[in-house]
Amino acid sequence: MSARLDYNKVDPRGTQALLGLHKYIEHSGLEASLIDLVNVRISQINGCAYCIRAHTEEATARGESQHRLHLLRVWPEGPFSERERAALAWAEAITYVGDQRDQAPVDDAVYARARAQFSDSDLVALTYTAIAMNAWNRLAIAFRKPDPALSAG
């Protein structure tokens, strides 16, 4: 599958805006390990190979275990804290918002679980984390962003 176009070369202003959001997230006070887990999980859901690879490598470089990363697809059964589980449930609800036709999107139980673990500002930052990762995934998937690390193998 070949790349379609380089969105950043066409108009870098959108990338710059997303990088500004990324900077906000980095300085929000959320744990880097939590952000890593959310980024990898959302990329798994969306099927973005580029982002799965990149964020798995970042998480590993920051000390995340391969064991936990392997179990991230089944996080409700994996070795994750209640705070991490609440974050992953929240991120999944936001990511699946358009697929939840039989129930209210981002239901009250998921919200209550997140509220029990996160302050107001942390929950807002976590929400922006999910929004940003979904945006990056959609750009990479829509324009078939090539990943030299995947084609080198």
Helices and strands as residue ranges (DSSP letters): H 7-10, H 12-26, H 32-46, H 49-61, H 66-70, G 72-77, H 82-95, G 97-99, H 108-117, H 120-142, H 148-151
